[in-house]
Amino acid sequence: MRDSLGHFISERRKFMRLTQEELAEELGVSKSAIAKWEKDGGLPSRDNLRKLSEIMNVSVDDLHRVIDRADVRSADLSLNITPDVIATLEQHGYKVIRPDEETRKQEDK
């Protein structure tokens, strides 16, 4: 995934002209741990996130934002709402965009 933490770590490491081995040594982890993170095979521990933020000169909050954005994109946001629920929402002033309406909007672009 392009905007994943793994992609961020990989791009930032390359920007800093570090090899996976060099980053691993600075963090005190194995090269395979870096490779795993960069391939989104797992997330660094809280302590390793903190160390990464220091080495890469970014805040821990920035790293969490990357993780949160990736989680939102991978989440299943589809809902199965009954017509009664839709009617109730619309009665309370909510605008409900039905999937077929969203598809039409994207096709019109």
C-alpha positions as a Markdown table, in Angstrom:
| # | Residue | x | y | z |
|---|---|---|---|---|
| 1 | Met | 0.0 | 0.0 | 0.0 |
| 2 | Arg | 1.5 | 3.3 | -1.1 |
| 3 | Asp | 0.6 | 5.4 | 2.0 |
| 4 | Ser | 1.4 | 2.7 | 4.6 |
| 5 | Leu | 3.8 | 2.9 | 7.4 |
| 6 | Gly | 6.1 | 0.4 | 5.6 |
| 7 | His | 6.2 | 2.6 | 2.5 |
| 8 | Phe | 6.9 | 5.6 | 4.7 |
| 9 | Ile | 9.8 | 3.9 | 6.5 |
| 10 | Ser | 11.3 | 2.6 | 3.3 |
| 11 | Glu | 11.1 | 6.0 | 1.6 |
| 12 | Arg | 12.4 | 7.9 | 4.6 |
| 13 | Arg | 15.3 | 5.4 | 5.1 |
| 14 | Lys | 16.3 | 5.8 | 1.4 |
| 15 | Phe | 16.0 | 9.6 | 1.7 |
| 16 | Met | 18.4 | 9.4 | 4.6 |
| 17 | Arg | 20.7 | 7.2 | 2.6 |
| 18 | Leu | 20.5 | 4.4 | 5.1 |
| 19 | Thr | 20.5 | 0.7 | 4.2 |
| 20 | Gln | 18.2 | -1.6 | 6.0 |
| 21 | Glu | 21.2 | -3.0 | 7.9 |
| 22 | Glu | 22.3 | 0.5 | 9.0 |
| 23 | Leu | 18.8 | 1.4 | 10.2 |
| 24 | Ala | 18.5 | -1.9 | 12.0 |
| 25 | Glu | 21.8 | -1.4 | 13.8 |
| 26 | Glu | 20.7 | 2.1 | 14.9 |
| 27 | Leu | 17.4 | 0.7 | 16.2 |
| 28 | Gly | 18.9 | -2.4 | 17.8 |
| 29 | Val | 16.8 | -4.8 | 15.7 |
| 30 | Ser | 17.5 | -7.2 | 12.9 |
| 31 | Lys | 17.6 | -6.3 | 9.2 |
| 32 | Ser | 14.7 | -8.8 | 8.7 |
| 33 | Ala | 12.6 | -6.7 | 11.2 |
| 34 | Ile | 13.2 | -3.6 | 9.0 |
| 35 | Ala | 12.3 | -5.6 | 5.8 |
| 36 | Lys | 9.2 | -7.0 | 7.5 |
| 37 | Trp | 8.0 | -3.5 | 8.5 |
| 38 | Glu | 8.7 | -2.1 | 5.1 |
| 39 | Lys | 6.6 | -4.8 | 3.5 |
| 40 | Asp | 3.8 | -4.1 | 5.9 |
| 41 | Gly | 4.3 | -7.5 | 7.5 |
| 42 | Gly | 3.9 | -6.0 | 11.0 |
| 43 | Leu | 4.2 | -2.9 | 13.0 |
| 44 | Pro | 7.1 | -1.8 | 15.1 |
| 45 | Ser | 6.6 | -1.9 | 18.9 |
| 46 | Arg | 5.8 | 1.3 | 20.7 |
| 47 | Asp | 9.5 | 1.6 | 21.8 |
| 48 | Asn | 10.7 | 1.0 | 18.3 |
| 49 | Leu | 8.3 | 3.6 | 16.9 |
| 50 | Arg | 9.8 | 6.1 | 19.4 |
| 51 | Lys | 13.3 | 5.2 | 18.3 |
| 52 | Leu | 12.3 | 5.4 | 14.6 |
| 53 | Ser | 10.8 | 8.8 | 15.1 |
| 54 | Glu | 14.1 | 10.0 | 16.7 |
| 55 | Ile | 16.3 | 8.5 | 14.0 |
| 56 | Met | 14.1 | 9.6 | 11.1 |
| 57 | Asn | 13.5 | 13.1 | 12.7 |
| 58 | Val | 9.8 | 12.8 | 12.6 |
| 59 | Ser | 7.3 | 12.9 | 15.5 |
| 60 | Val | 5.7 | 9.8 | 16.9 |
| 61 | Asp | 2.4 | 11.5 | 16.1 |
| 62 | Asp | 3.4 | 11.7 | 12.5 |
| 63 | Leu | 4.0 | 7.9 | 12.4 |
| 64 | His | 0.7 | 7.3 | 14.1 |
| 65 | Arg | -1.1 | 9.4 | 11.5 |
| 66 | Val | 0.4 | 7.3 | 8.8 |
| 67 | Ile | -0.8 | 4.1 | 10.6 |
| 68 | Asp | -4.2 | 5.6 | 11.2 |
| 69 | Arg | -4.7 | 6.6 | 7.5 |
| 70 | Ala | -3.7 | 3.1 | 6.4 |
| 71 | Asp | -6.1 | 1.5 | 8.8 |
| 72 | Val | -9.0 | 3.7 | 7.5 |
| 73 | Arg | -8.3 | 2.8 | 3.9 |
| 74 | Ser | -8.1 | -0.9 | 4.7 |
| 75 | Ala | -11.3 | -0.9 | 6.9 |
| 76 | Asp | -14.5 | -2.3 | 5.4 |
| 77 | Leu | -16.7 | 0.8 | 5.4 |
| 78 | Ser | -19.7 | -0.8 | 3.8 |
| 79 | Leu | -22.9 | -0.9 | 5.8 |
| 80 | Asn | -26.1 | -2.8 | 5.4 |
| 81 | Ile | -28.7 | -0.3 | 6.5 |
| 82 | Thr | -32.4 | -1.1 | 6.2 |
| 83 | Pro | -34.9 | 1.2 | 4.5 |
| 84 | Asp | -36.4 | 2.0 | 7.9 |
| 85 | Val | -33.1 | 3.2 | 9.3 |
| 86 | Ile | -32.5 | 5.3 | 6.1 |
| 87 | Ala | -36.0 | 6.9 | 6.5 |
| 88 | Thr | -35.4 | 7.7 | 10.1 |
| 89 | Leu | -32.0 | 9.3 | 9.3 |
| 90 | Glu | -33.6 | 11.4 | 6.5 |
| 91 | Gln | -36.4 | 12.5 | 8.9 |
| 92 | His | -33.8 | 13.8 | 11.2 |
| 93 | Gly | -32.2 | 15.9 | 8.5 |
| 94 | Tyr | -29.3 | 13.6 | 7.5 |
| 95 | Lys | -28.5 | 13.1 | 3.8 |
| 96 | Val | -28.1 | 9.5 | 3.0 |
| 97 | Ile | -26.0 | 8.7 | -0.1 |
| 98 | Arg | -26.9 | 5.4 | -1.4 |
| 99 | Pro | -24.3 | 3.2 | -3.0 |
| 100 | Asp | -25.9 | 3.5 | -6.4 |
| 101 | Glu | -25.9 | 7.3 | -6.2 |
| 102 | Glu | -22.2 | 7.3 | -5.3 |
| 103 | Thr | -21.4 | 5.0 | -8.3 |
| 104 | Arg | -23.3 | 7.4 | -10.6 |
| 105 | Lys | -21.4 | 10.4 | -9.2 |
| 106 | Gln | -18.1 | 8.7 | -9.9 |
| 107 | Glu | -19.1 | 7.6 | -13.4 |
| 108 | Asp | -20.2 | 11.2 | -14.2 |
| 109 | Lys | -16.7 | 12.6 | -13.4 |
